[in-house]
Amino acid sequence: MATREHLTEQVEAENVAFRSAAVIWLQAARPKTLPAAAAPVLLGTAFAVSDGGFHALAFLCALLGAVLIQVGTNLANDYQDFVRGADTEARKGPQRVTQAGLVTPAQVKRATILAFSLAFLAGLYLIGRGGWPILVLGLAAIASGLAYTAGRYALAYTGLADLFVLVFFGPVAVAGTYYVQTLVLWPWVAVAGLGPGFLATAILLANNVRDVHEDRAANKRTLVVRFGRGFGVGLYAVCISGAVAVPAALVLWMQGHLGALAASVVASLFGRPLAKTIRRTEDPAVLNPLLGKTAQLLLVYCIVFGLGWWLT
C-alpha cells in the first residue's frame, strides 16, 4: 500500500513533467511571433470602433483565429524545416523543438493539425456572420500557413513567403477584421493594412537575413538567398519606410485623423535604428533579438495607429 509520502512525491513528479511539457509546447508556439498575428486584428478593430461598428464576439473570434493560425504555421514550420534539413545543429536562431529532440516530429504534426482545426472552429461564427467571403479568406489563410514550408512549392522555399506575409498579415487581416464587425468594407481600410503588412514582412526578412547561409545550404530559396544579403537588408529598410508612409498617405487621402501620424513617428523613431542594426552586423547574437524587436514595433505601431485614428 502506497504511503502518503510516496503519493506526494508521485504527484510532484507529475506536476514537474506537466510544467516541463507546457514550457516545451509554449516554445514551439513561438510566443514572440504572436504579436504579428494580433496586431492587424487590433488595428482593424480600432477602425471598426471609430466607425461605430465594434462587435465584441466577432473581434474575439477574429483574434483567436488569427493567433491559432500563427501557432499552426509556426508548428508546421518547425516540423517541415526539420524534415527538409533546414534546421540543423548549426542553426543560428532560437532552438526549435523538433530539431532539438524535445518532441517527436509526429507529435508536432498532430499539434499542427489541432491548431489549424481550432482556428477553423473559431472562424465558424465569423463565417456565419460574414458569409462565403470569410470562408474563402479563412481557408486561404490556413492553406497559406500550411504551404509556408510544406509541399513541393513551399512558399518559404520558393521566395514567395514575403508576398504572402505582406498580404495576409496586412490588408487581408485588417480589412477582414473590419468587415466581420461592421459588415461593410472601404478601400482605405485595405490600404491601411499595408502598414502592418510591411512590418510583418520585415520580421520575416530579419529571420531570412540571419539564416541566409543555412537556407542556401538547405536549398531554401528565400528572396535573400536568391538576391543576396544586401537585397534583404535593403528590403527591410523599404518595409520600415513603407510603414512610415502608410498613415501619412491615409491622413492625406481621408483629410482627417491627424492622430494616425503618431504611427509614422513610431515606425521612423524605432524602425530606422533596427534597419541600421541589420545592415551593420551579421552576428546572430545581435540579429536574434531583432526579430522580437520588430514584432514589438509592429504591435506598438498598430496600437498607436488605431488609437490615433479613433481619437482624432
RODO-2510 file (C-alpha; in nm, 4 decimals, decimal comma):
residues 312
     n   res          X          Y          Z
     1     m     0,0000     0,0000     0,0000
     2     a     0,1432     0,3379    -0,1079
     3     t     0,2418     0,5752     0,1666
     4     r     0,1277     0,9354     0,1799
     5     e     0,4877     1,0475     0,1176
     6     h     0,5155     0,8253    -0,1887
     7     l     0,1912     0,9622    -0,3327
     8     t     0,3060     1,3183    -0,2674
     9     e     0,6349     1,2544    -0,4481
    10     q     0,4483     1,0989    -0,7398
    11     v     0,2133     1,3979    -0,7692
    12     e     0,5076     1,6384    -0,7528
    13     a     0,6889     1,4443    -1,0253
    14     e     0,3787     1,4544    -1,2454
    15     n     0,3451     1,8289    -1,1866
    16     v     0,7076     1,8853    -1,2851
    17     a     0,6598     1,6784    -1,6008
    18     f     0,3438     1,8718    -1,6878
    19     r     0,5175     2,2062    -1,6381
    20     s     0,8122     2,0924    -1,8489
    21     a     0,5814     1,9816    -2,1300
    22     a     0,3925     2,3110    -2,1119
    23     v     0,7179     2,5059    -2,1444
    24     i     0,8223     2,2981    -2,4454
    25     w     0,4928     2,3498    -2,6267
    26     l     0,4966     2,7200    -2,5443
    27     q     0,8420     2,7349    -2,7000
    28     a     0,7089     2,5506    -3,0056
    29     a     0,4285     2,8057    -3,0421
    30     r     0,6916     3,0855    -3,0621
    31     p     0,5113     3,3464    -2,8494
    32     k     0,7368     3,6274    -2,9728
    33     t     0,5793     3,5942    -3,3188
    34     l     0,2194     3,6132    -3,1980
    35     p     0,2011     3,9962    -3,1896
    36     a     0,2344     3,9776    -3,5685
    37     a    -0,0989     3,7921    -3,5761
    38     a    -0,2751     4,0009    -3,3110
    39     a    -0,1616     4,3479    -3,4215
    40     p    -0,3539     4,3777    -3,7520
    41     v    -0,6682     4,2468    -3,5793
    42     l    -0,6331     4,5240    -3,3220
    43     l    -0,5906     4,7815    -3,5983
    44     g    -0,8946     4,6617    -3,7914
    45     t    -1,0933     4,6681    -3,4677
    46     a    -0,9858     5,0263    -3,3956
    47     f    -1,1175     5,1285    -3,7371
    48     a    -1,4452     4,9498    -3,6621
    49     v    -1,4736     5,1291    -3,3273
    50     s    -1,4048     5,4618    -3,4967
    51     d    -1,6888     5,3954    -3,7420
    52     g    -1,9280     5,2831    -3,4679
    53     g    -1,9300     4,9199    -3,5786
    54     f    -1,7456     4,7373    -3,2994
    55     h    -1,8727     4,3827    -3,2416
    56     a    -1,7195     4,2144    -2,9353
    57     l    -1,7782     3,8492    -3,0256
    58     a    -1,6579     3,8955    -3,3832
    59     f    -1,3455     4,0682    -3,2522
    60     l    -1,2678     3,7870    -3,0077
    61     c    -1,3206     3,5165    -3,2711
    62     a    -1,1032     3,7035    -3,5209
    63     l    -0,8268     3,7496    -3,2646
    64     l    -0,8373     3,3857    -3,1536
    65     g    -0,8453     3,2589    -3,5109
    66     a    -0,5514     3,4770    -3,6154
    67     v    -0,3365     3,3676    -3,3221
    68     l    -0,4187     2,9990    -3,3744
    69     i    -0,3318     3,0213    -3,7447
    70     q     0,0021     3,1751    -3,6486
    71     v     0,0650     2,8977    -3,3954
    72     g    -0,0260     2,6350    -3,6545
    73     t     0,2074     2,7967    -3,9071
    74     n     0,4910     2,8011    -3,6523
    75     l     0,4400     2,4336    -3,5704
    76     a     0,4225     2,3385    -3,9378
    77     n     0,7417     2,5349    -3,9969
    78     d     0,9139     2,3594    -3,7057
    79     y     0,8176     2,0200    -3,8458
    80     q     0,8857     2,0856    -4,2145
    81     d     1,2212     2,2610    -4,1685
    82     f     1,3389     1,9639    -3,9628
    83     v     1,2195     1,7120    -4,2216
    84     r     1,3733     1,9101    -4,5078
    85     g     1,7042     1,9512    -4,3246
    86     a     1,6891     2,3300    -4,2925
    87     d     1,7082     2,3128    -3,9120
    88     t     2,0355     2,1523    -3,8071
    89     e     2,2762     2,1731    -3,5146
    90     a     2,4395     2,4685    -3,6930
    91     r     2,1188     2,6719    -3,6609
    92     k     2,1866     3,0323    -3,5502
    93     g     1,8330     3,1164    -3,4436
    94     p     1,6382     3,0189    -3,1320
    95     q     1,6093     2,6487    -3,0536
    96     r     1,3409     2,4550    -3,2422
    97     v     1,1687     2,1762    -3,0513
    98     t     1,1751     1,9138    -3,3279
    99     q     1,5378     1,9744    -3,4204
   100     a     1,6341     1,9692    -3,0518
   101     g     1,4566     1,6361    -2,9964
   102     l     1,2272     1,7790    -2,7288
   103     v     0,9231     1,6334    -2,9048
   104     t     0,8863     1,3906    -3,1916
   105     p     0,8015     1,5019    -3,5467
   106     a     0,4754     1,3057    -3,5227
   107     q     0,3740     1,4970    -3,2101
   108     v     0,4449     1,8323    -3,3766
   109     k     0,2478     1,7246    -3,6831
   110     r    -0,0538     1,6346    -3,4679
   111     a    -0,0251     1,9658    -3,2812
   112     t    -0,0204     2,1489    -3,6151
   113     i    -0,3450     1,9822    -3,7214
   114     l    -0,5009     2,0635    -3,3842
   115     a    -0,4055     2,4328    -3,4025
   116     f    -0,5474     2,4773    -3,7520
   117     s    -0,8613     2,2834    -3,6600
   118     l    -0,9204     2,5085    -3,3591
   119     a    -0,8622     2,8127    -3,5812
   120     f    -1,1327     2,6887    -3,8180
   121     l    -1,3715     2,6347    -3,5283
   122     a    -1,3034     2,9884    -3,4053
   123     g    -1,3902     3,1119    -3,7536
   124     l    -1,7269     2,9357    -3,7797
   125     y    -1,9076     3,2254    -3,6128
   126     l    -1,7308     3,4693    -3,8438
   127     i    -1,8356     3,2654    -4,1466
   128     g    -2,1952     3,2697    -4,0258
   129     r    -2,1756     3,6441    -3,9785
   130     g    -1,9747     3,7450    -4,2844
   131     g    -2,0707     3,4767    -4,5361
   132     w    -1,8717     3,2965    -4,8006
   133     p    -1,6009     3,5668    -4,8415
   134     i    -1,4873     3,4980    -4,4851
   135     l    -1,4883     3,1236    -4,5530
   136     v    -1,2666     3,1781    -4,8564
   137     l    -1,0293     3,4080    -4,6684
   138     g    -1,0107     3,1739    -4,3707
   139     l    -0,9350     2,8685    -4,5813
   140     a    -0,6793     3,0657    -4,7823
   141     a    -0,5074     3,1783    -4,4621
   142     i    -0,4899     2,8219    -4,3291
   143     a    -0,3723     2,6887    -4,6646
   144     s    -0,1011     2,9559    -4,6775
   145     g     0,0091     2,8647    -4,3251
   146     l     0,0442     2,5012    -4,4288
   147     a     0,2047     2,5862    -4,7623
   148     y     0,4593     2,8134    -4,5951
   149     t     0,7048     2,5261    -4,5599
   150     a     0,5073     2,2215    -4,6834
   151     g     0,4821     2,0828    -5,0323
   152     r     0,6934     2,0886    -5,3444
   153     y     0,6365     2,4608    -5,3952
   154     a     0,6502     2,5708    -5,0312
   155     l     0,6307     2,9484    -5,0039
   156     a     0,9374     2,9802    -4,7813
   157     y     1,1430     2,7657    -5,0199
   158     t     1,0476     2,9495    -5,3401
   159     g     1,0779     3,3118    -5,2292
   160     l     0,7022     3,3771    -5,2259
   161     a     0,6610     3,3911    -4,8485
   162     d     0,7354     3,7641    -4,8290
   163     l     0,4454     3,8482    -5,0611
   164     f     0,2014     3,6259    -4,8733
   165     v     0,3062     3,7714    -4,5373
   166     l     0,2556     4,1237    -4,6722
   167     v    -0,0935     4,0393    -4,7980
   168     f    -0,2282     3,8132    -4,5214
   169     f    -0,0765     3,9985    -4,2243
   170     g    -0,1688     4,3278    -4,3849
   171     p    -0,4736     4,4108    -4,5985
   172     v    -0,6446     4,0721    -4,5512
   173     a    -0,6159     4,0711    -4,1714
   174     v    -0,7077     4,4380    -4,1211
   175     a    -0,9868     4,4537    -4,3774
   176     g    -1,1202     4,1104    -4,2774
   177     t    -1,1377     4,2115    -3,9118
   178     y    -1,3115     4,5368    -4,0002
   179     y    -1,5602     4,3587    -4,2254
   180     v    -1,6712     4,0887    -3,9793
   181     q    -1,7553     4,3614    -3,7295
   182     t    -1,9120     4,6309    -3,9481
   183     l    -2,0278     4,4101    -4,2404
   184     v    -1,9111     4,6811    -4,4797
   185     l    -1,5729     4,7381    -4,6401
   186     w    -1,3977     5,0501    -4,7643
   187     p    -1,0864     5,0598    -4,9841
   188     w    -0,8979     5,2785    -4,7353
   189     v    -0,9150     5,0003    -4,4743
   190     a    -0,7279     4,7602    -4,7010
   191     v    -0,4706     5,0293    -4,7823
   192     a    -0,4223     5,0905    -4,4087
   193     g    -0,3451     4,7204    -4,3757
   194     l    -0,0288     4,7684    -4,5789
   195     g     0,1282     4,9330    -4,2714
   196     p     0,1283     4,6231    -4,0504
   197     g     0,1875     4,4122    -4,3608
   198     f     0,5184     4,5887    -4,4236
   199     l     0,6330     4,5367    -4,0650
   200     a     0,5284     4,1700    -4,0623
   201     t     0,7351     4,1241    -4,3789
   202     a     1,0257     4,2942    -4,2027
   203     i     1,0075     4,0266    -3,9307
   204     l     1,0423     3,7566    -4,1950
   205     l     1,3284     3,9405    -4,3625
   206     a     1,5174     3,9718    -4,0330
   207     n     1,4893     3,5944    -3,9955
   208     n     1,5977     3,5246    -4,3535
   209     v     1,8913     3,7675    -4,3447
   210     r     2,0223     3,5960    -4,0312
   211     d     1,9774     3,2465    -4,1784
   212     v     2,0928     3,3152    -4,5335
   213     h     2,3880     3,0715    -4,5292
   214     e     2,1942     2,7854    -4,3679
   215     d     1,8994     2,8437    -4,6021
   216     r     2,1266     2,8363    -4,9055
   217     a     2,2788     2,5067    -4,7917
   218     a     1,9289     2,3587    -4,7448
   219     n     1,8154     2,4889    -5,0874
   220     k     1,5647     2,7181    -4,9153
   221     r     1,5340     2,9792    -5,1898
   222     t     1,4196     3,2821    -4,9949
   223     l     1,4477     3,6246    -5,1565
   224     v     1,7620     3,6821    -4,9507
   225     v     1,9161     3,3605    -5,0839
   226     r     1,8132     3,4445    -5,4403
   227     f     1,9341     3,8043    -5,4465
   228     g     2,1834     3,8292    -5,1622
   229     r     2,2105     3,9659    -4,8119
   230     g     2,2321     4,3254    -4,9334
   231     f     1,8977     4,2894    -5,1074
   232     g     1,7359     4,1571    -4,7900
   233     v     1,8820     4,4380    -4,5810
   234     g     1,7596     4,6950    -4,8314
   235     l     1,4141     4,5405    -4,8467
   236     y     1,3923     4,5502    -4,4662
   237     a     1,4580     4,9254    -4,4798
   238     v     1,1960     4,9635    -4,7534
   239     c     0,9410     4,7871    -4,5327
   240     i     1,0158     5,0278    -4,2462
   241     s     0,9762     5,3218    -4,4837
   242     g     0,6503     5,1776    -4,6139
   243     a     0,5134     5,1544    -4,2604
   244     v     0,6091     5,5190    -4,2068
   245     a     0,4380     5,6281    -4,5289
   246     v     0,1026     5,4469    -4,4945
   247     p    -0,0535     5,6502    -4,2069
   248     a     0,0637     5,9767    -4,3654
   249     a    -0,0857     5,8775    -4,7008
   250     l    -0,4174     5,7852    -4,5374
   251     v    -0,4371     6,1152    -4,3495
   252     l    -0,3951     6,2973    -4,6790
   253     w    -0,6477     6,0721    -4,8525
   254     m    -0,9144     6,0949    -4,5844
   255     q    -0,8444     6,4606    -4,4972
   256     g    -0,8528     6,3904    -4,1249
   257     h    -0,7484     6,1611    -3,8381
   258     l    -0,4252     6,3503    -3,7799
   259     g    -0,3547     6,1405    -3,4723
   260     a    -0,2664     5,8480    -3,7001
   261     l     0,0538     6,0325    -3,7871
   262     a     0,1844     5,9196    -3,4479
   263     a     0,2226     5,5729    -3,6010
   264     s     0,4513     5,7177    -3,8688
   265     v     0,6611     5,8757    -3,5949
   266     v     0,6794     5,5447    -3,4042
   267     a     0,7823     5,3492    -3,7164
   268     s     1,0503     5,6040    -3,8014
   269     l     1,1809     5,6568    -3,4489
   270     f     1,2122     5,2874    -3,3602
   271     g     1,2276     5,1215    -3,7020
   272     r     1,5205     5,3041    -3,8543
   273     p     1,7648     5,2019    -3,5760
   274     l     1,6608     4,8410    -3,6387
   275     a     1,7343     4,8852    -4,0086
   276     k     2,0807     5,0179    -3,9203
   277     t     2,1444     4,7192    -3,6951
   278     i     2,0608     4,4607    -3,9596
   279     r     2,2789     4,6462    -4,2094
   280     r     2,5828     4,6734    -3,9855
   281     t     2,6177     4,3259    -3,8348
   282     e     2,5929     3,9574    -3,9174
   283     d     2,6347     3,8487    -3,5541
   284     p     2,3480     3,6081    -3,4679
   285     a     2,3591     3,7219    -3,1045
   286     v     2,2629     4,0706    -3,2255
   287     l     2,0249     3,9625    -3,5019
   288     n     1,8229     3,7167    -3,2894
   289     p     1,6661     3,9913    -3,0719
   290     l     1,5935     4,1904    -3,3886
   291     l     1,3012     3,9607    -3,4702
   292     g     1,1364     4,0203    -3,1345
   293     k     1,2038     4,3946    -3,1517
   294     t     1,0462     4,4160    -3,4973
   295     a     0,7426     4,2224    -3,3713
   296     q     0,7152     4,4592    -3,0749
   297     l     0,7351     4,7539    -3,3128
   298     l     0,4514     4,6040    -3,5174
   299     l     0,2295     4,5717    -3,2104
   300     v     0,3008     4,9233    -3,0808
   301     y     0,2610     5,0652    -3,4320
   302     c    -0,0845     4,9131    -3,4744
   303     i    -0,1993     5,0256    -3,1291
   304     v    -0,0794     5,3824    -3,1874
   305     f    -0,2186     5,3845    -3,5434
   306     g    -0,5591     5,2617    -3,4273
   307     l    -0,5862     5,4893    -3,1250
   308     g    -0,4677     5,7920    -3,3208
   309     w    -0,7230     5,7256    -3,5923
   310     w    -1,0074     5,6656    -3,3498
   311     l    -0,9409     5,9600    -3,1194
   312     t    -0,8996     6,2190    -3,3942
***
